Amino acid sequence: MEQLLNLKFKGGDVTELVDLVKTLGKLFYLGYEPILRFDEEKQETTDEVVGYEMIVVSEITKKPYKIKFDQLDMDFSMLSARDEVQLINPVVRFYQDSGALTQGSTISISAEKVRKVDKKQINSVPKSETVKQKA
Amino acid sequence: MQNEISAVYLKKEYLGNIYATGEASTRSIYLNGTRRQVRAYPVTSDKVSSFLVLAPVAKSEAHVELFQELSLKNERLMAISNSIGQGQNRNTYYEYVIFVDELNAKGEK
């Protein structure tokens, strides 16, 4: 088949064309974890925090997703499990599959900040997908 | 940290109006673990030139006229792999395509 595609994205960045609302719908907070620096020489994880991963569940797919934050001044204390959250300046990257043709898609999502939308909570989040919230 | 997802939907305004630029051909792809026959349409648009749209055979037009405007339903981004060469010279490369649930010609053919 002829190759004539101009769909190319620098570094896989598809932020400007992805409809996140249609793809994931509302996002509900489950918890967060610090990202710790990995020492390449010692081949071990250090105690140094270099960012955070927030875990959310999608209203549409009902699956959990990890959102990366590079900022160290993140404050998740205002969030409770199942709060609806909004990502501020999200960046979405799309990755190519290693399957024979295609087995689905892989994305990574990062954001500058997160904002709590309101106190309304959902009941449709499967209990098995609830992540223990860190203090 | 990468997240698996079954569909990455696109904003309607990103592609603009879509026009066929050649005959559709048939491809066999794996979609979420299932092999499916799809039609592949070379297209262009107001905003992105020359890309490929894949649509289910049963939900797409077998023949479209050159530069005919097309109507798409549920556009989502997909990366598919292709191989060229044989043996040790075999190389795999990826291309981005748009997968849709339905593809129809707009207006009269």
gemmi code that builds the backbone of each chain (N, CA, C; Angstrom):
import gemmi

chains = {
    "A": [
        ("MET", (0.839, -1.199, 0.000), (0.000, 0.000, 0.000), (0.877, 1.254, 0.000)),
        ("GLU", (0.426, 2.244, -0.721), (1.202, 3.478, -0.827), (1.315, 4.181, 0.530)),
        ("GLN", (2.418, 4.807, 0.737), (2.614, 5.541, 1.988), (2.585, 7.024, 1.676)),
        ("LEU", (1.621, 7.687, 2.225), (1.497, 9.102, 1.902), (0.971, 9.882, 3.094)),
        ("LEU", (1.367, 9.435, 4.244), (0.777, 10.044, 5.427), (1.512, 11.278, 5.906)),
        ("ASN", (0.734, 12.263, 6.247), (1.305, 13.460, 6.850), (0.888, 13.603, 8.296)),
        ("LEU", (0.353, 12.535, 8.847), (0.002, 12.560, 10.263), (1.262, 12.235, 11.055)),
        ("LYS", (2.010, 13.247, 11.374), (3.242, 13.056, 12.141), (3.222, 14.015, 13.319)),
        ("PHE", (3.676, 13.504, 14.450), (3.583, 14.307, 15.651), (4.919, 14.319, 16.354)),
        ("LYS", (5.423, 15.500, 16.609), (6.737, 15.630, 17.235), (6.714, 15.015, 18.632)),
        ("GLY", (7.548, 14.012, 18.829), (7.612, 13.357, 20.133), (6.323, 12.686, 20.523)),
        ("GLY", (5.478, 12.390, 19.532), (4.202, 11.744, 19.829), (3.186, 12.665, 20.466)),
        ("ASP", (3.469, 13.972, 20.478), (2.568, 14.921, 21.139), (1.311, 15.129, 20.295)),
        ("VAL", (0.179, 14.648, 20.787), (-1.079, 14.751, 20.050), (-2.091, 15.625, 20.797)),
        ("THR", (-1.586, 16.465, 21.691), (-2.456, 17.266, 22.549), (-3.467, 18.080, 21.756)),
        ("GLU", (-3.004, 18.714, 20.672), (-3.874, 19.638, 19.955), (-4.990, 18.942, 19.177)),
        ("LEU", (-4.845, 17.656, 18.897), (-5.891, 17.005, 18.101), (-6.752, 16.025, 18.874)),
        ("VAL", (-6.326, 15.663, 20.079), (-7.099, 14.670, 20.829), (-8.256, 15.322, 21.582)),
        ("ASP", (-9.411, 14.706, 21.462), (-10.575, 15.142, 22.209), (-10.595, 14.346, 23.516)),
        ("LEU", (-9.996, 14.927, 24.547), (-9.876, 14.204, 25.819), (-11.228, 13.945, 26.464)),
        ("VAL", (-12.157, 14.858, 26.267), (-13.485, 14.681, 26.873), (-14.192, 13.479, 26.249)),
        ("LYS", (-14.090, 13.359, 24.919), (-14.733, 12.232, 24.245), (-13.985, 10.927, 24.520)),
        ("THR", (-12.679, 11.029, 24.719), (-11.856, 9.839, 24.928), (-11.990, 9.291, 26.346)),
        ("LEU", (-11.936, 10.174, 27.334), (-11.937, 9.714, 28.726), (-13.155, 10.182, 29.528)),
        ("GLY", (-13.826, 11.219, 29.048), (-14.949, 11.751, 29.819), (-14.457, 12.432, 31.084)),
        ("LYS", (-15.288, 12.413, 32.101), (-14.888, 13.004, 33.379), (-13.821, 12.128, 34.032)),
        ("LEU", (-12.950, 12.782, 34.789), (-11.888, 12.058, 35.493), (-12.127, 12.160, 36.990)),
        ("PHE", (-11.975, 11.033, 37.672), (-12.220, 11.004, 39.113), (-10.957, 10.553, 39.848)),
        ("TYR", (-10.610, 11.339, 40.833), (-9.381, 11.123, 41.594), (-9.433, 9.834, 42.418)),
        ("LEU", (-8.327, 9.086, 42.356), (-8.234, 7.885, 43.193), (-7.102, 7.999, 44.213)),
        ("GLY", (-6.005, 8.630, 43.822), (-4.880, 8.738, 44.749), (-3.645, 9.265, 44.030)),
        ("TYR", (-2.523, 9.306, 44.726), (-1.292, 9.760, 44.084), (-0.100, 9.046, 44.698)),
        ("GLU", (0.993, 9.101, 43.954), (2.246, 8.511, 44.418), (3.385, 9.421, 43.994)),
        ("PRO", (4.421, 9.546, 44.812), (5.580, 10.319, 44.375), (6.389, 9.536, 43.344)),
        ("ILE", (7.016, 10.265, 42.425), (7.959, 9.641, 41.491), (9.352, 9.840, 42.074)),
        ("LEU", (10.046, 8.775, 42.327), (11.368, 8.847, 42.953), (12.466, 8.733, 41.900)),
        ("ARG", (13.538, 9.492, 42.125), (14.656, 9.476, 41.170), (15.355, 8.122, 41.210)),
        ("PHE", (15.693, 7.622, 40.030), (16.423, 6.356, 39.946), (17.904, 6.659, 39.750)),
        ("ASP", (18.748, 6.115, 40.616), (20.200, 6.303, 40.525), (20.759, 5.301, 39.513)),
        ("GLU", (21.200, 5.839, 38.372), (21.671, 4.956, 37.290), (22.934, 4.195, 37.687)),
        ("GLU", (23.815, 4.867, 38.431), (25.080, 4.211, 38.806), (24.843, 3.061, 39.781)),
        ("LYS", (24.061, 3.352, 40.812), (23.811, 2.315, 41.828), (22.675, 1.371, 41.424)),
        ("GLN", (21.994, 1.737, 40.369), (20.868, 0.921, 39.897), (19.835, 0.694, 41.003)),
        ("GLU", (19.490, 1.806, 41.689), (18.470, 1.695, 42.723), (17.682, 2.989, 42.832)),
        ("THR", (16.510, 2.881, 43.379), (15.648, 4.046, 43.551), (16.072, 4.819, 44.788)),
        ("THR", (16.168, 6.136, 44.656), (16.545, 6.978, 45.787), (15.290, 7.483, 46.500)),
        ("ASP", (15.490, 8.296, 47.526), (14.351, 8.889, 48.240), (13.971, 10.255, 47.667)),
        ("GLU", (14.704, 10.696, 46.650), (14.487, 12.031, 46.098), (13.238, 12.058, 45.217)),
        ("VAL", (12.297, 12.923, 45.585), (11.050, 13.042, 44.813), (11.289, 13.982, 43.624)),
        ("VAL", (10.960, 13.505, 42.423), (11.161, 14.322, 41.222), (9.831, 14.673, 40.540)),
        ("GLY", (8.742, 14.217, 41.090), (7.438, 14.523, 40.520), (6.379, 13.667, 41.190)),
        ("TYR", (5.182, 13.710, 40.611), (4.088, 12.916, 41.188), (3.271, 12.246, 40.086)),
        ("GLU", (2.711, 11.131, 40.421), (1.753, 10.456, 39.556), (0.411, 10.486, 40.262)),
        ("MET", (-0.562, 11.049, 39.578), (-1.906, 11.033, 40.140), (-2.703, 9.937, 39.418)),
        ("ILE", (-3.443, 9.167, 40.171), (-4.239, 8.114, 39.558), (-5.700, 8.563, 39.505)),
        ("VAL", (-6.247, 8.499, 38.303), (-7.639, 8.881, 38.115), (-8.356, 7.730, 37.425)),
        ("VAL", (-9.675, 7.739, 37.509), (-10.456, 6.747, 36.763), (-11.314, 7.496, 35.751)),
        ("SER", (-11.429, 6.925, 34.587), (-12.178, 7.552, 33.507), (-13.644, 7.172, 33.570)),
        ("GLU", (-14.490, 8.177, 33.405), (-15.935, 7.945, 33.368), (-16.306, 7.025, 32.203)),
        ("ILE", (-15.600, 7.126, 31.088), (-15.967, 6.380, 29.885), (-15.386, 4.968, 29.871)),
        ("THR", (-14.085, 4.847, 30.113), (-13.467, 3.514, 30.007), (-13.566, 2.739, 31.319)),
        ("LYS", (-13.854, 3.433, 32.427), (-13.922, 2.816, 33.772), (-12.574, 2.239, 34.200)),
        ("LYS", (-11.511, 2.708, 33.565), (-10.178, 2.205, 33.905), (-9.357, 3.304, 34.562)),
        ("PRO", (-8.363, 2.900, 35.366), (-7.501, 3.911, 35.985), (-6.398, 4.366, 35.030)),
        ("TYR", (-6.027, 5.635, 35.131), (-4.944, 6.203, 34.324), (-4.027, 6.994, 35.235)),
        ("LYS", (-2.751, 6.977, 34.889), (-1.767, 7.737, 35.658), (-1.469, 9.048, 34.948)),
        ("ILE", (-1.550, 10.122, 35.704), (-1.253, 11.450, 35.168), (0.037, 11.924, 35.830)),
        ("LYS", (0.993, 12.354, 35.031), (2.294, 12.755, 35.571), (2.370, 14.269, 35.780)),
        ("PHE", (2.925, 14.633, 36.917), (3.184, 16.042, 37.217), (4.670, 16.199, 37.525)),
        ("ASP", (5.322, 17.130, 36.843), (6.752, 17.346, 37.095), (6.977, 18.318, 38.252)),
        ("GLN", (5.948, 19.121, 38.589), (6.099, 20.097, 39.657), (6.225, 19.398, 41.013)),
        ("LEU", (7.063, 19.983, 41.856), (7.249, 19.404, 43.181), (6.330, 20.033, 44.220)),
        ("ASP", (5.683, 21.162, 43.856), (4.831, 21.853, 44.828), (3.365, 21.431, 44.692)),
        ("MET", (3.156, 20.233, 44.242), (1.772, 19.741, 44.107), (1.165, 19.514, 45.482)),
        ("ASP", (-0.127, 19.884, 45.610), (-0.826, 19.666, 46.865), (-2.099, 18.865, 46.572)),
        ("PHE", (-2.103, 17.626, 46.978), (-3.255, 16.770, 46.726), (-4.185, 16.698, 47.937)),
        ("SER", (-3.862, 17.486, 48.979), (-4.619, 17.358, 50.227), (-6.074, 17.799, 50.082)),
        ("MET", (-6.359, 18.631, 49.046), (-7.736, 19.090, 48.867), (-8.585, 18.066, 48.140)),
        ("LEU", (-7.970, 16.964, 47.722), (-8.699, 15.961, 46.957), (-9.005, 14.730, 47.795)),
        ("SER", (-10.197, 14.229, 47.621), (-10.601, 12.967, 48.242), (-10.889, 11.965, 47.132)),
        ("ALA", (-10.789, 10.691, 47.471), (-11.052, 9.663, 46.481), (-12.429, 9.877, 45.855)),
        ("ARG", (-12.490, 9.790, 44.534), (-13.699, 9.933, 43.716), (-14.122, 11.378, 43.479)),
        ("ASP", (-13.337, 12.343, 43.899), (-13.609, 13.731, 43.506), (-13.395, 13.859, 42.008)),
        ("GLU", (-14.263, 14.629, 41.353), (-14.024, 14.906, 39.938), (-12.911, 15.943, 39.837)),
        ("VAL", (-11.979, 15.701, 38.928), (-10.858, 16.624, 38.788), (-10.726, 17.080, 37.331)),
        ("GLN", (-10.105, 18.251, 37.178), (-9.833, 18.787, 35.847), (-8.335, 19.016, 35.727)),
        ("LEU", (-7.766, 18.592, 34.612), (-6.335, 18.775, 34.395), (-6.081, 20.151, 33.802)),
        ("ILE", (-5.086, 20.847, 34.332), (-4.710, 22.154, 33.805), (-3.540, 21.969, 32.848)),
        ("ASN", (-3.720, 22.433, 31.622), (-2.719, 22.321, 30.550), (-2.195, 20.890, 30.385)),
        ("PRO", (-3.090, 19.968, 30.091), (-2.632, 18.582, 29.881), (-1.848, 18.432, 28.580)),
        ("VAL", (-0.918, 17.497, 28.596), (-0.167, 17.132, 27.390), (-0.381, 15.632, 27.172)),
        ("VAL", (-0.808, 15.270, 25.968), (-1.080, 13.865, 25.657), (-0.077, 13.381, 24.618)),
        ("ARG", (0.570, 12.280, 24.915), (1.488, 11.673, 23.942), (0.946, 10.308, 23.545)),
        ("PHE", (1.106, 10.024, 22.268), (0.571, 8.786, 21.700), (1.743, 7.905, 21.295)),
        ("TYR", (1.680, 6.647, 21.684), (2.804, 5.744, 21.413), (2.408, 4.681, 20.415)),
        ("GLN", (3.399, 4.303, 19.620), (3.170, 3.268, 18.628), (3.170, 1.910, 19.305)),
        ("ASP", (2.326, 1.042, 18.789), (2.227, -0.291, 19.351), (3.322, -1.198, 18.816)),
        ("SER", (3.629, -2.215, 19.582), (4.611, -3.183, 19.118), (3.930, -4.431, 18.566)),
        ("GLY", (2.600, -4.417, 18.520), (1.858, -5.575, 18.034), (2.026, -5.762, 16.534)),
        ("ALA", (1.549, -6.893, 16.027), (1.727, -7.210, 14.615), (1.141, -6.116, 13.724)),
        ("LEU", (-0.037, -5.718, 14.001), (-0.585, -4.569, 13.279), (-1.008, -3.527, 14.295)),
        ("THR", (-2.090, -3.752, 14.951), (-2.381, -2.860, 16.057), (-3.237, -3.588, 17.089)),
        ("GLN", (-2.907, -3.426, 18.320), (-3.605, -4.110, 19.408), (-4.304, -3.115, 20.313)),
        ("GLY", (-4.407, -1.896, 19.890), (-4.939, -0.866, 20.764), (-3.965, 0.301, 20.761)),
        ("SER", (-4.076, 1.160, 21.683), (-3.224, 2.337, 21.698), (-2.673, 2.564, 23.091)),
        ("THR", (-1.573, 3.291, 23.137), (-0.970, 3.629, 24.406), (-0.732, 5.124, 24.445)),
        ("ILE", (-1.150, 5.747, 25.547), (-0.936, 7.184, 25.685), (-0.296, 7.466, 27.040)),
        ("SER", (0.371, 8.596, 27.105), (0.779, 9.101, 28.412), (0.183, 10.488, 28.555)),
        ("ILE", (-0.175, 10.833, 29.763), (-0.779, 12.140, 30.019), (-0.008, 12.813, 31.134)),
        ("SER", (0.384, 14.053, 30.908), (0.981, 14.849, 31.969), (0.203, 16.158, 32.041)),
        ("ALA", (0.366, 16.885, 33.122), (-0.346, 18.156, 33.267), (0.450, 19.072, 34.180)),
        ("GLU", (0.123, 20.360, 34.106), (0.803, 21.338, 34.961), (0.269, 21.284, 36.382)),
        ("LYS", (-1.060, 21.251, 36.456), (-1.738, 21.266, 37.755), (-3.015, 20.452, 37.667)),
        ("VAL", (-3.661, 20.290, 38.798), (-4.969, 19.647, 38.818), (-5.909, 20.497, 39.654)),
        ("ARG", (-7.169, 20.509, 39.240), (-8.163, 21.300, 39.954), (-9.349, 20.409, 40.286)),
        ("LYS", (-9.871, 20.580, 41.483), (-11.076, 19.844, 41.876), (-12.285, 20.518, 41.246)),
        ("VAL", (-13.137, 19.740, 40.587), (-14.280, 20.324, 39.892), (-15.398, 20.649, 40.870)),
        ("ASP", (-15.855, 19.692, 41.623), (-16.868, 19.934, 42.642), (-16.845, 18.774, 43.618)),
        ("LYS", (-17.776, 18.773, 44.543), (-17.778, 17.715, 45.563), (-18.628, 16.523, 45.177)),
        ("LYS", (-19.229, 16.593, 43.973), (-20.075, 15.496, 43.532), (-19.222, 14.247, 43.318)),
        ("GLN", (-19.681, 13.160, 43.815), (-18.917, 11.933, 43.675), (-19.711, 10.915, 42.879)),
        ("ILE", (-18.989, 9.971, 42.279), (-19.686, 8.955, 41.513), (-19.751, 7.663, 42.303)),
        ("ASN", (-20.727, 6.870, 41.940), (-20.874, 5.562, 42.589), (-20.533, 4.430, 41.637)),
        ("SER", (-20.214, 4.794, 40.360), (-20.023, 3.753, 39.358), (-18.583, 3.259, 39.272)),
        ("VAL", (-17.693, 3.803, 40.088), (-16.306, 3.363, 40.032), (-16.198, 1.988, 40.694)),
        ("PRO", (-15.713, 0.996, 39.952), (-15.585, -0.334, 40.558), (-14.671, -0.290, 41.777)),
        ("LYS", (-15.081, -0.970, 42.868), (-14.290, -0.941, 44.089), (-12.902, -1.518, 43.885)),
        ("SER", (-12.820, -2.482, 42.951), (-11.528, -3.119, 42.724), (-10.506, -2.164, 42.152)),
        ("GLU", (-10.962, -1.045, 41.585), (-10.038, -0.106, 40.967), (-9.666, 1.031, 41.911)),
        ("THR", (-10.163, 0.989, 43.118), (-9.830, 2.033, 44.066), (-8.394, 1.840, 44.544)),
        ("VAL", (-7.621, 2.897, 44.490), (-6.222, 2.829, 44.898), (-6.096, 3.435, 46.278)),
        ("LYS", (-5.343, 2.805, 47.107), (-5.159, 3.310, 48.450), (-4.524, 4.690, 48.397)),
        ("GLN", (-5.186, 5.637, 49.017), (-4.691, 7.001, 48.945), (-3.578, 7.208, 49.951)),
        ("LYS", (-2.492, 7.846, 49.484), (-1.367, 8.097, 50.391), (-1.610, 9.357, 51.184)),
        ("ALA", (-1.061, 9.373, 52.348), (-1.249, 10.517, 53.225), (-0.433, 11.694, 52.724)),
    ],
    "B": [
        ("MET", (5.144, 7.139, 32.092), (4.146, 6.151, 32.435), (3.098, 6.108, 31.339)),
        ("GLN", (2.933, 4.954, 30.769), (2.045, 4.824, 29.635), (0.750, 4.110, 30.046)),
        ("ASN", (-0.323, 4.543, 29.471), (-1.640, 3.993, 29.781), (-2.226, 3.360, 28.520)),
        ("GLU", (-2.688, 2.147, 28.639), (-3.345, 1.520, 27.494), (-4.765, 2.046, 27.373)),
        ("ILE", (-5.163, 2.248, 26.146), (-6.497, 2.791, 25.914), (-7.015, 2.233, 24.598)),
        ("SER", (-8.310, 1.969, 24.531), (-8.837, 1.322, 23.326), (-9.070, 2.311, 22.192)),
        ("ALA", (-9.324, 3.565, 22.512), (-9.607, 4.532, 21.450), (-9.191, 5.934, 21.881)),
        ("VAL", (-8.492, 6.630, 20.991), (-8.117, 8.022, 21.233), (-8.873, 8.871, 20.216)),
        ("TYR", (-9.936, 9.505, 20.661), (-10.805, 10.249, 19.746), (-10.199, 11.607, 19.392)),
        ("LEU", (-10.525, 12.040, 18.172), (-9.973, 13.297, 17.671), (-11.016, 14.408, 17.694)),
        ("LYS", (-10.525, 15.627, 17.824), (-11.414, 16.777, 17.719), (-11.858, 16.918, 16.264)),
        ("LYS", (-13.135, 17.150, 16.042), (-13.672, 17.315, 14.687), (-12.938, 18.410, 13.927)),
        ("GLU", (-12.629, 19.500, 14.641), (-12.063, 20.652, 13.963), (-10.618, 20.425, 13.535)),
        ("TYR", (-9.980, 19.387, 14.047), (-8.574, 19.172, 13.691), (-8.431, 18.780, 12.217)),
        ("LEU", (-9.325, 17.917, 11.731), (-9.203, 17.415, 10.372), (-9.906, 18.303, 9.347)),
        ("GLY", (-10.983, 18.938, 9.722), (-11.734, 19.747, 8.768), (-12.499, 18.854, 7.801)),
        ("ASN", (-12.773, 19.371, 6.593), (-13.502, 18.586, 5.591), (-12.560, 17.576, 4.939)),
        ("ILE", (-13.076, 16.352, 4.720), (-12.248, 15.249, 4.218), (-12.627, 14.931, 2.768)),
        ("TYR", (-11.632, 14.719, 1.913), (-11.883, 14.397, 0.508), (-11.072, 13.170, 0.092)),
        ("ALA", (-11.710, 12.288, -0.689), (-11.013, 11.088, -1.175), (-9.968, 11.480, -2.217)),
        ("THR", (-8.823, 10.836, -2.171), (-7.788, 11.117, -3.174), (-7.393, 9.859, -3.951)),
        ("GLY", (-8.167, 8.793, -3.787), (-7.847, 7.574, -4.526), (-8.822, 6.468, -4.184)),
        ("GLU", (-8.637, 5.330, -4.801), (-9.507, 4.176, -4.577), (-9.237, 3.552, -3.210)),
        ("ALA", (-10.292, 3.003, -2.631), (-10.130, 2.296, -1.365), (-9.549, 0.912, -1.628)),
        ("SER", (-8.732, 0.436, -0.707), (-8.203, -0.927, -0.798), (-8.523, -1.650, 0.504)),
        ("THR", (-8.426, -2.969, 0.494), (-8.783, -3.742, 1.683), (-7.550, -4.135, 2.463)),
        ("ARG", (-7.639, -4.029, 3.773), (-6.552, -4.415, 4.668), (-7.100, -5.308, 5.761)),
        ("SER", (-6.236, -6.096, 6.314), (-6.602, -6.909, 7.466), (-5.777, -6.406, 8.649)),
        ("ILE", (-6.441, -5.997, 9.713), (-5.710, -5.460, 10.860), (-6.180, -6.131, 12.146)),
        ("TYR", (-5.334, -6.035, 13.162), (-5.740, -6.421, 14.499), (-6.257, -5.175, 15.194)),
        ("LEU", (-7.446, -5.267, 15.720), (-7.998, -4.142, 16.460), (-8.425, -4.645, 17.823)),
        ("ASN", (-7.720, -4.214, 18.853), (-8.007, -4.658, 20.223), (-8.065, -6.186, 20.310)),
        ("GLY", (-7.117, -6.828, 19.643), (-6.987, -8.279, 19.762), (-7.800, -9.081, 18.761)),
        ("THR", (-8.584, -8.403, 17.934), (-9.415, -9.109, 16.964), (-8.997, -8.731, 15.546)),
        ("ARG", (-8.863, -9.746, 14.681), (-8.516, -9.438, 13.296), (-9.769, -8.973, 12.549)),
        ("ARG", (-9.631, -7.865, 11.835), (-10.787, -7.315, 11.129), (-10.391, -6.887, 9.728)),
        ("GLN", (-11.359, -7.044, 8.817), (-11.168, -6.558, 7.458), (-11.624, -5.104, 7.414)),
        ("VAL", (-10.797, -4.254, 6.901), (-11.170, -2.845, 6.810), (-10.859, -2.321, 5.410)),
        ("ARG", (-11.519, -1.226, 5.061), (-11.158, -0.521, 3.836), (-10.264, 0.650, 4.204)),
        ("ALA", (-9.236, 0.842, 3.409), (-8.305, 1.952, 3.633), (-8.481, 2.976, 2.522)),
        ("TYR", (-8.764, 4.199, 2.919), (-9.009, 5.268, 1.946), (-7.894, 6.310, 2.041)),
        ("PRO", (-7.195, 6.556, 0.942), (-6.284, 7.710, 0.938), (-7.122, 8.980, 0.842)),
        ("VAL", (-6.868, 9.922, 1.720), (-7.691, 11.142, 1.749), (-6.809, 12.371, 1.967)),
        ("THR", (-7.420, 13.511, 1.795), (-6.791, 14.768, 2.171), (-7.865, 15.582, 2.886)),
        ("SER", (-7.462, 16.649, 3.525), (-8.452, 17.480, 4.206), (-8.061, 18.938, 4.109)),
        ("ASP", (-8.952, 19.794, 4.582), (-8.665, 21.233, 4.575), (-7.426, 21.540, 5.402)),
        ("LYS", (-7.184, 20.744, 6.422), (-6.173, 21.112, 7.407), (-4.967, 20.178, 7.446)),
        ("VAL", (-5.163, 18.903, 7.068), (-4.057, 17.944, 7.072), (-4.021, 17.272, 5.704)),
        ("SER", (-2.892, 17.352, 5.020), (-2.851, 16.763, 3.687), (-2.406, 15.314, 3.753)),
        ("SER", (-3.003, 14.489, 2.920), (-2.567, 13.119, 2.683), (-2.449, 12.251, 3.926)),
        ("PHE", (-3.502, 11.610, 4.249), (-3.445, 10.607, 5.308), (-4.424, 9.489, 4.963)),
        ("LEU", (-4.456, 8.481, 5.805), (-5.222, 7.286, 5.506), (-6.359, 7.137, 6.513)),
        ("VAL", (-7.549, 6.825, 6.015), (-8.679, 6.548, 6.904), (-9.057, 5.073, 6.750)),
        ("LEU", (-9.180, 4.369, 7.857), (-9.617, 2.974, 7.845), (-11.048, 2.900, 8.360)),
        ("ALA", (-11.863, 2.097, 7.669), (-13.263, 1.952, 8.077), (-13.679, 0.496, 7.915)),
        ("PRO", (-14.608, 0.011, 8.757), (-15.089, -1.371, 8.606), (-15.707, -1.568, 7.220)),
        ("VAL", (-15.478, -2.727, 6.622), (-15.975, -2.998, 5.274), (-17.498, -2.834, 5.215)),
        ("ALA", (-18.182, -3.354, 6.222), (-19.649, -3.312, 6.200), (-20.211, -1.915, 6.438)),
        ("LYS", (-19.388, -1.013, 6.896), (-19.875, 0.325, 7.239), (-19.191, 1.401, 6.404)),
        ("SER", (-18.799, 1.037, 5.176), (-18.113, 2.037, 4.358), (-18.438, 1.828, 2.885)),
        ("GLU", (-18.226, 2.866, 2.110), (-18.504, 2.832, 0.679), (-17.406, 2.040, -0.031)),
        ("ALA", (-17.842, 1.119, -0.923), (-16.847, 0.335, -1.667), (-16.116, 1.212, -2.677)),
        ("HIS", (-16.817, 2.206, -3.201), (-16.205, 3.059, -4.223), (-16.523, 4.525, -3.930)),
        ("VAL", (-15.530, 5.340, -3.996), (-15.753, 6.780, -3.849), (-15.079, 7.480, -5.020)),
        ("GLU", (-15.675, 8.590, -5.429), (-15.116, 9.356, -6.533), (-13.925, 10.170, -6.056)),
        ("LEU", (-13.031, 10.441, -6.983), (-11.877, 11.270, -6.654), (-12.342, 12.650, -6.182)),
        ("PHE", (-11.806, 13.076, -5.086), (-12.085, 14.382, -4.468), (-13.518, 14.507, -3.942)),
        ("GLN", (-14.196, 13.387, -3.826), (-15.518, 13.410, -3.217), (-15.386, 13.658, -1.717)),
        ("GLU", (-16.270, 14.498, -1.197), (-16.207, 14.773, 0.233), (-16.766, 13.586, 1.020)),
        ("LEU", (-16.111, 13.263, 2.106), (-16.492, 12.092, 2.900), (-16.994, 12.511, 4.271)),
        ("SER", (-17.889, 11.702, 4.784), (-18.411, 11.919, 6.128), (-17.902, 10.795, 7.033)),
        ("LEU", (-17.300, 11.147, 8.139), (-16.724, 10.160, 9.047), (-17.474, 10.157, 10.374)),
        ("LYS", (-17.478, 8.994, 11.020), (-18.121, 8.899, 12.329), (-17.132, 8.331, 13.345)),
        ("ASN", (-16.979, 9.023, 14.421), (-16.103, 8.600, 15.524), (-14.642, 8.403, 15.101)),
        ("GLU", (-14.017, 9.483, 14.671), (-12.625, 9.419, 14.247), (-11.706, 9.201, 15.440)),
        ("ARG", (-10.823, 8.230, 15.336), (-9.838, 8.036, 16.391), (-8.478, 7.687, 15.813)),
        ("LEU", (-7.483, 8.035, 16.573), (-6.101, 7.893, 16.126), (-5.614, 6.478, 16.386)),
        ("MET", (-4.805, 5.982, 15.455), (-4.278, 4.635, 15.596), (-2.895, 4.578, 14.945)),
        ("ALA", (-2.030, 3.769, 15.499), (-0.722, 3.550, 14.872), (-0.695, 2.112, 14.381)),
        ("ILE", (-0.407, 1.917, 13.106), (-0.328, 0.548, 12.600), (1.076, 0.308, 12.067)),
        ("SER", (1.496, -0.922, 12.128), (2.862, -1.231, 11.692), (2.843, -1.834, 10.295)),
        ("ASN", (3.897, -1.579, 9.572), (4.083, -2.159, 8.247), (5.492, -2.706, 8.181)),
        ("SER", (5.705, -3.721, 7.371), (7.041, -4.287, 7.206), (7.465, -4.209, 5.751)),
        ("ILE", (8.734, -3.913, 5.524), (9.291, -3.945, 4.173), (10.554, -4.790, 4.215)),
        ("GLY", (10.874, -5.417, 3.116), (12.070, -6.249, 3.037), (11.829, -7.626, 3.614)),
        ("GLN", (12.868, -8.459, 3.541), (12.751, -9.826, 4.037), (13.972, -10.199, 4.852)),
        ("GLY", (13.821, -11.235, 5.684), (14.937, -11.751, 6.479), (15.560, -10.684, 7.347)),
        ("GLN", (16.915, -10.608, 7.322), (17.603, -9.631, 8.168), (17.396, -8.205, 7.696)),
        ("ASN", (16.947, -8.063, 6.455), (16.709, -6.719, 5.921), (15.273, -6.251, 6.165)),
        ("ARG", (14.552, -7.059, 6.915), (13.158, -6.713, 7.163), (13.081, -5.574, 8.179)),
        ("ASN", (12.418, -4.533, 7.817), (12.248, -3.387, 8.712), (10.774, -3.127, 8.962)),
        ("THR", (10.486, -2.824, 10.196), (9.106, -2.486, 10.551), (9.021, -0.987, 10.824)),
        ("TYR", (8.035, -0.369, 10.270), (7.833, 1.049, 10.540), (6.355, 1.273, 10.864)),
        ("TYR", (6.105, 2.374, 11.483), (4.743, 2.669, 11.928), (4.184, 3.872, 11.194)),
        ("GLU", (2.897, 3.861, 11.046), (2.243, 5.033, 10.487), (0.969, 5.313, 11.286)),
        ("TYR", (0.666, 6.583, 11.366), (-0.570, 6.982, 12.028), (-1.695, 6.957, 11.007)),
        ("VAL", (-2.821, 6.432, 11.413), (-4.003, 6.455, 10.559), (-5.197, 6.882, 11.417)),
        ("ILE", (-6.280, 7.197, 10.720), (-7.530, 7.511, 11.413), (-8.471, 6.331, 11.215)),
        ("PHE", (-8.980, 5.808, 12.292), (-9.950, 4.721, 12.216), (-11.319, 5.297, 12.542)),
        ("VAL", (-12.330, 4.856, 11.777), (-13.685, 5.369, 12.011), (-14.682, 4.217, 12.095)),
        ("ASP", (-15.835, 4.487, 12.668), (-16.896, 3.469, 12.728), (-17.671, 3.401, 11.423)),
        ("GLU", (-17.795, 4.558, 10.756), (-18.523, 4.603, 9.486), (-17.878, 5.612, 8.558)),
        ("LEU", (-17.929, 5.313, 7.259), (-17.450, 6.275, 6.263), (-18.463, 6.322, 5.131)),
        ("ASN", (-18.977, 7.500, 4.843), (-19.956, 7.670, 3.773), (-19.557, 8.827, 2.875)),
        ("ALA", (-20.004, 8.728, 1.614), (-19.775, 9.838, 0.691), (-20.839, 10.894, 0.943)),
        ("LYS", (-20.423, 12.146, 0.910), (-21.395, 13.224, 1.103), (-22.016, 13.593, -0.235)),
        ("GLY", (-23.303, 13.831, -0.257), (-23.979, 14.251, -1.468), (-24.091, 13.121, -2.470)),
        ("GLU", (-24.432, 13.476, -3.706), (-24.619, 12.457, -4.733), (-23.289, 12.051, -5.328)),
        ("LYS", (-23.183, 10.747, -5.643), (-21.952, 10.251, -6.252), (-22.012, 10.392, -7.769)),
    ],
}
model = gemmi.Model(1)
for chain_id, residues in chains.items():
    chain = gemmi.Chain(chain_id)
    for i, (resn, *xyz) in enumerate(residues, 1):
        res = gemmi.Residue()
        res.name, res.seqid = resn, gemmi.SeqId(i, " ")
        for name, pos in zip(("N", "CA", "C"), xyz):
            atom = gemmi.Atom()
            atom.name, atom.element = name, gemmi.Element(name[0])
            atom.pos, atom.b_iso = gemmi.Position(*pos), 0.0
            res.add_atom(atom)
        chain.add_residue(res)
    model.add_chain(chain)
structure = gemmi.Structure()
structure.add_model(model)
structure.setup_entities()
